[in-house]
């Protein structure tokens, strides 16, 4: 018994639709779902790599800035009064006064503050008495000391009709804050 052509055609058509639907359901749809999943993983990994790259760039910039600043750190350390080296600073001032034949009275405030850069601020008051030329030499040599001294106030007074002069200095000097 031969099937009519129309019936054969519809049976073949139905079989093709069933086969194509099976391929679509069992092969194509899972593949699309897997592709979407892999695409999301790749996107997340890309974001992660971009974050790592930015962190690496920031670290690279920090290292470059550190290399630029390192020479200055040594210079700053040299001009700061080291921890427990206040006596050396005082001795230097006293030697300057003796070398220039001046009478000196030092007052260092023991209540030291910490500035915004984390350095100790040590207020110093220096009263000097002597000849004008020797006082000028003292100030020039004070400027040449290895310590950073920031003069806030300077007052000069002549003593009567003599050649003697009084100088009063208020200054800050800075030290390392080794906590």
Phi, psi and omega per residue, in radians:
X1 nan 2.084 -3.133
X2 -1.662 2.411 -3.140
X3 -1.449 2.504 3.106
X4 -1.138 2.728 -3.077
X5 -1.025 -0.715 3.138
X6 -1.082 -0.778 -3.110
X7 -1.175 -0.722 3.102
X8 -1.067 -0.727 -3.141
X9 -1.087 -0.799 -3.131
X10 -1.175 -0.649 3.106
X11 -1.151 -0.778 3.088
X12 -1.094 -0.706 3.122
X13 -1.115 -0.768 3.135
X14 -1.143 -0.735 3.099
X15 -1.093 -0.721 3.115
X16 -1.113 -0.749 3.128
X17 -1.110 -0.738 3.138
X18 -1.137 -0.754 3.132
X19 -1.140 -0.801 3.126
X20 -1.118 -0.694 3.102
X21 -1.131 -0.701 3.111
X22 -1.100 -0.769 3.106
X23 -1.079 -0.758 -3.137
X24 -1.091 -0.815 -3.079
X25 -1.273 -0.767 -2.999
X26 -1.625 -0.305 -3.091
X27 -2.073 -0.989 -2.998
X28 -1.217 -0.852 -3.101
X29 -1.057 -0.825 3.080
X30 -1.096 -0.614 3.118
X31 -1.148 -0.737 3.105
X32 -1.104 -0.760 3.116
X33 -1.067 -0.725 3.111
X34 -1.151 -0.703 3.113
X35 -1.102 -0.749 3.112
X36 -1.102 -0.721 3.127
X37 -1.116 -0.799 3.111
X38 -1.121 -0.668 3.111
X39 -1.076 -0.741 3.115
X40 -1.149 -0.720 3.099
X41 -1.096 -0.747 3.122
X42 -1.107 -0.731 3.124
X43 -1.091 -0.796 3.120
X44 -1.102 -0.713 3.122
X45 -1.144 -0.692 3.095
X46 -1.066 -0.780 3.087
X47 -1.043 -0.749 3.126
X48 -1.082 -0.769 3.118
X49 -1.126 -0.662 3.099
X50 -1.112 -0.720 3.097
X51 -1.089 -0.774 3.107
X52 -1.098 -0.697 3.114
X53 -1.086 -0.800 3.127
X54 -1.093 -0.720 3.092
X55 -1.085 -0.709 3.107
X56 -1.118 -0.690 3.116
X57 -1.154 -0.724 3.111
X58 -1.100 -0.779 3.120
X59 -1.084 -0.727 3.107
X60 -1.071 -0.743 3.113
X61 -1.132 -0.688 3.125
X62 -1.120 -0.747 3.131
X63 -1.103 -0.733 3.118
X64 -1.107 -0.759 3.113
X65 -1.123 -0.676 3.116
X66 -1.093 -0.719 3.115
X67 -1.106 -0.599 3.116
X68 -1.236 -0.595 -3.036
X69 -1.517 -0.473 -3.045
X70 -0.906 -0.745 3.120
X71 -1.061 -0.571 -3.128
X72 -1.312 -0.514 3.140
X73 -1.079 -0.742 3.126
X74 -1.128 -0.735 3.121
X75 -1.089 -0.749 3.141
X76 -1.139 -0.726 3.137
X77 -1.062 -0.588 -3.129
X78 -1.215 -0.551 -3.080
X79 -1.599 -0.148 3.097
X80 -1.502 2.550 3.058
X81 -1.352 2.127 -3.109
X82 -1.196 2.882 3.123
X83 -1.076 2.281 -3.133
X84 1.116 0.431 3.087
X85 -1.946 0.293 3.139
X86 -1.069 -0.609 -3.134
X87 -1.084 -0.695 3.097
X88 -1.071 -0.666 3.091
X89 -1.117 -0.799 -3.137
X90 -1.115 -0.751 3.120
X91 -1.061 -0.704 3.113
X92 -1.065 -0.753 3.123
X93 -1.144 -0.722 3.134
X94 -1.152 -0.672 3.109
X95 -1.130 -0.703 3.094
X96 -1.038 -0.780 -3.132
X97 -1.134 -0.767 3.127
X98 -1.112 -0.773 -3.126
X99 -1.080 -0.513 -3.106
X100 -1.796 0.199 3.083
X101 0.950 0.921 -3.129
X102 -2.080 2.650 2.999
X103 -1.616 2.213 -3.045
X104 -2.222 2.458 3.033
X105 -2.236 2.050 -3.105
X106 -1.806 2.484 3.041
X107 -2.410 2.004 3.125
X108 -1.962 2.192 -3.110
X109 -1.293 2.075 -3.127
X110 -1.264 -0.311 3.133
X111 -1.443 1.521 -3.066
X112 -1.520 2.452 3.121
X113 -1.831 2.901 3.092
X114 -1.954 2.238 -3.141
X115 -1.493 -3.120 -3.072
X116 -1.157 -0.350 3.109
X117 -1.647 0.169 3.091
X118 1.210 0.596 3.036
X119 -1.892 2.590 3.081
X120 -1.301 2.313 3.030
X121 -1.737 2.144 -3.137
X122 -2.038 1.762 3.109
X123 -1.149 2.384 -3.109
X124 -2.287 2.374 3.005
X125 -2.079 2.245 -3.115
X126 -2.169 2.107 3.047
X127 -1.889 2.206 -3.107
X128 -2.176 2.572 3.063
X129 -2.434 2.320 3.130
X130 2.916 -2.938 -3.130
X131 -1.239 2.545 -3.093
X132 -0.985 -0.805 -3.114
X133 -1.078 -0.749 3.131
X134 -1.172 -0.621 3.102
X135 -1.147 -0.707 3.107
X136 -1.127 -0.747 3.100
X137 -1.053 -0.716 3.122
X138 -1.043 -0.828 -3.125
X139 -1.108 -0.684 3.110
X140 -1.126 -0.776 -3.141
X141 -1.232 -0.554 3.064
X142 -1.077 -0.705 3.111
X143 -1.147 -0.508 -3.117
X144 -1.465 -0.172 3.139
X145 -1.032 2.711 -3.135
X146 -1.301 -0.015 -3.110
X147 -1.706 2.591 3.064
X148 -1.526 2.046 -3.122
X149 -2.176 2.109 -3.127
X150 -1.840 1.828 -3.095
X151 -1.367 2.148 3.139
X152 -1.654 -0.591 -3.063
X153 -2.589 2.427 3.108
X154 -2.426 2.133 3.081
X155 -2.204 2.422 -3.110
X156 -2.134 2.322 3.109
X157 -2.353 2.391 3.059
X158 -1.531 2.447 -3.116
X159 -1.663 1.812 3.084
X160 0.937 -2.419 -3.116
X161 -1.732 0.197 3.138
X162 -1.505 3.040 3.099
X163 -1.532 0.096 -3.133
X164 -1.407 2.473 -3.123
X165 -2.320 2.526 3.019
X166 -1.829 2.365 3.023
X167 -2.169 2.364 3.066
X168 -2.136 2.121 -3.134
X169 -1.980 2.335 2.932
X170 -2.019 2.208 -3.059
X171 -2.547 2.877 2.984
X172 -2.052 2.412 2.971
X173 -2.131 2.778 -2.992
X174 -2.124 2.559 -3.138
X175 -2.352 2.921 3.111
X176 -1.256 2.415 3.099
X177 -1.783 1.456 -3.132
X178 -1.579 1.671 -3.107
X179 -1.407 nan nan
